[in-house]
Amino acid sequence: MIHFENVTKAYPNQGRPALENVDLDVEKGEFVFLVGPSGSGKSTFLRLVLKEERPTDGRIHVAGKDLARLTNWKVPHLRRRIGCVFQDFRLLPNKNVYQNIAFALEVIGKPRRFIRKVVPEVIDLVGLEGKRDRMPDELSGGEQQRVAMARAFVNRPMILLADEPTGNIDPATSIGIMKVLDRINRTGTTVVMATHDAAIVDSMRKRVIELEYGKVVRDQSRGVYGQAY
Amino acid sequence: MRAQFVFHEVWIGLRRNLTMTIALVVVVAISLSLLGTGMLFVKQVDNSRSYLQGRFQLSVYLCTAVPSSTQCAHNGPATDSQRAQISQTLKSLPQVANVTYIPQARAVKEFKAEFAQDPSLANDTPAADIPDSFELKLKNTQADEGSVAATVDGMPGVDQIVDDSSILNKFYKLVDGARNAVVVIAIILIIAAILLVANTIRLSAFNRRRETSIMRLVGASNFYVQLPFLVEGMIAGVFGWLVASGLLIVVKSLWLDGLQQYFPFNVQLNTADLVEVIVLAMIIGVLLCGTTSFLTLRRYLRV
């Protein structure tokens, strides 16, 4: 599903590359934690998968596509197969729960009938039944993140990228978030989650890829966050 | 493609940017109406120029008893045989389309009629001062003026040769200057309008950066991301054009049509001229706003 082959990403005017000779494979349906300190290259990895950045060297395949050979105007089609969740939720403050989720479908031109059908389904999936008319500022952080996950998943992507989704959320609420991610993963969606949260990584017992200074220092199935932290 | 969605986004964009949008509409309106006025002016001038040029050309004045050139002083007033000679020479020239002899009596009458409002000048000018003349129409004014003038210049009985269009040209230089000033101001304003469009779109893109970043993230096509902004710019252009059309109609009916009283012949622009200018202004306005928005967006809404 995600295939990195000797990928290096160097930003101009920076001594050390953000990613250096990274080789890794994420299979379809996997759940992967991407761990490592700030600046270790986690975000760069996610941006490369989305083709928001281009690698300096190496090849990247996502969902069977060679990103180097993907023309700019086809990038949106790649992104329709990838859902994204962020630490800061990135909801539209002037739209309610339903509208925020529907927005993701409206802007890719889905018919209204389809939107009316699938949005309530995904609201149920993330556990926000009865809150479809709330505005984001009327929701708790955990609920807002559920809306963001619903928006990321509503188009049934093959891959879900989560960049520290529990970063702004207290540990008790985080468990609920992880349950939703797990539920999404069980539908067959590949999930890649970058995180700092050792407790969550340890409790999930999923594959862990650790980055340090842009290099993969550990790749362990059923791993934990690591002794160093 | 969901038109309703796009127009909803456009509406939000225009409303959030209201002051900027108004400024844009005003500047587009003023620049388009000035440009349109310039174009109407050009048409007006062309109308009168083609009329006048068809009318006047070369005048060959003959010597009178009151000599005004050394040649006349030497030879005395033109004699009948000289007159016949000159007439024949002129008629034989292939460049000349038409020769009209204006005898002194007729010239005096015309002179008095022209200066009817200023009788003192008319009365103080002795009839003897007004010469007989030949008025020529040339087949090709620009090319043949010089050669025709040179042929008859210096013939016995010829006093001076006056190129009527050179007098008109002074007048037209003035008119052209005024027109150029209008067009230059219009061009400066159009540049201002372009910068304003770019700024408005930039501001609009900044205001909606959350929406656009999410749109890009969930895989909206570039077209879908950019369309609302493009439509926003073009709508401002259309509103500006509507105001400009109104102003142009006012300019034509109040000001340019008022010029008619200063001309003894029809110089009035017809409605087709006005419609042509207004349509041209629309094309320029919409194209200007659309292109500028598009180019601005390419810079600010990259994939």
Contacts between the chains, C-beta under 8 A, distances in Angstrom:
chain1	res1	chain2	res2	distance
A	50	B	217	7.7
A	72	B	303	5.4
A	73	B	221	7.4
A	73	B	222	6.6
A	75	B	303	5.3
A	76	B	216	7.6
A	76	B	219	4.4
A	76	B	220	6.2
A	76	B	221	4.8
A	76	B	222	7.0
A	76	B	303	7.8
A	77	B	219	6.5
A	78	B	219	7.3
A	79	B	216	7.3
A	79	B	217	6.5
A	79	B	218	6.6
A	79	B	219	3.6
A	80	B	218	7.0
A	80	B	219	3.5
A	81	B	219	7.8
A	82	B	219	7.8
A	83	B	218	7.9
A	84	B	217	5.3
A	84	B	218	7.9
A	90	B	210	7.0
A	90	B	213	7.3
A	90	B	214	6.2
A	90	B	217	7.9
A	92	B	210	6.0
A	92	B	211	6.3
A	92	B	214	7.0
A	103	B	211	7.9
A	103	B	214	6.9
A	104	B	214	7.3
A	104	B	218	4.2
A	106	B	2	6.3
A	106	B	5	5.1
A	107	B	5	7.5
A	107	B	214	7.9
A	107	B	215	4.7
A	107	B	218	6.4
A	107	B	220	3.9
A	107	B	224	5.7
A	107	B	225	7.7
A	108	B	218	6.5
A	108	B	219	5.7
A	108	B	220	5.6
A	108	B	221	7.6
A	108	B	224	7.4
A	109	B	1	6.0
A	109	B	2	6.1
A	109	B	224	6.8
A	112	B	2	7.7
A	151	B	214	8.0
A	151	B	218	7.4
A	152	B	218	7.9
A	155	B	218	6.9
A	155	B	219	7.8
